[in-house]
Amino acid sequence: MKRRDFVKLAASGVSVGALAEAVVSAQQAQSPAKSGIVAPTTSSSVKMKVGTQHGDTEEILKACAAFGVNNICSSLPSEKMDDKWSVDGLSRLRDRVKAHGISLDMVPLPMSSSEISTAEMPAIYLGKSPERDRNIDDICQMIRNCARAGIMQVKYNFTLIGIPRSGTAAGRGPSRYSEFVYANSKQDPPLTIAGKVDADTYWERIAYFLERVVPVATEYRVRMGCHPQDPGVPKGSGWRGVDAVLGSPDGLKRFVSIKESPYHGLNFCQGTVSEQLEKPGEQIFDVIRYFGARKKIFSVHFRNIEGGFLNFRETFIDNGSIDMLKAMRVYKEVGYDGMMMPDHVPRVDGISSDQGFAFAFGYIKALIAAVSAEG
């Protein structure tokens, strides 16, 4: 559907359902199902749901309830082990979310995407001990408390370099897209506080963490989803002295195999993985199949990009290099049943980013409806 047609429909006062149906129909015309037949009824096998990691303020929860976003990941309860990470604290958070008719499906651990100098628990990544062991003990207790509070999924990162970008590029209309062009980027300063970290050292630190934490997650049946390195960077030279080993599908395959458990997998950022591929518009679908068929996709950041490895822009969900309807069909194919979350929406001057998320919520709901109707 052309953007001007969407705007005309929206301005005409049609219902949200009718608007979504129009978008679905247009998308199906552009990317028809292989069978060429669309069933009139919803398939009970499609269990994906639109979700968000936008936060848990009262304003956000009210908006999510209105938009029909009934599953969320909360904000970080606290950067350290304190009362907010107690069973009572987590239960209060769960109940506050539930009061809006929303399920708290996941919480983030204090292992965010921040660069190492601002990480919540830097010792885990730096290999320092005994502080590293104390931090890992805290992570294990957080997982136990989540289970006791009925929150059965957590997400985390294992990055030292944060999320490098080189600037912004002109997007659709007056929007700006976040951009990463490796050839134009500045690695300043040339090293992080971690110094040089080669691949073997990085893998040792990852394995040390997983060997101690995954058994706890397995015992308490809490799924731990790790976010891939955003973006992928060259092997060997890496970024600022760090060989970022989780920056490729091969690295992610090794990661999920280190400690075999149904509770050890990925917070699968489709946008990030697309950034790691030379031809994401062709390659991303088999990557989804690989991890999805092995039940290693615990949650999805469902976003689009334009370009590919070392040269990309983060676009609106409907105008990047990836056929998002085709991607949604692949998640259905592998039986994925978790949240599809928008992420990294472009900026438009004078417009709140929340409006960009609302656009993405509606688009995701329409795509889920489309693949559901295909039977």
PyMOL commands that set and color helices and strands:
alter all, ss='L'
color gray80, all
select helices_A, chain A and resi 3-11+16-30+58-67+83-85+87-98+116-118+122-126+131-148+182-184+199-220+249-257+270-275+280-293+324-333+353-373
alter helices_A, ss='H'
color red, helices_A
select strands_A, chain A and resi 49-52+71-73+103-108+153-157+167-170+175-181+223-227+264-269+297-301+305-308+311-314+339-341+347-348
alter strands_A, ss='S'
color yellow, strands_A
deselect
rebuild
show_as cartoon
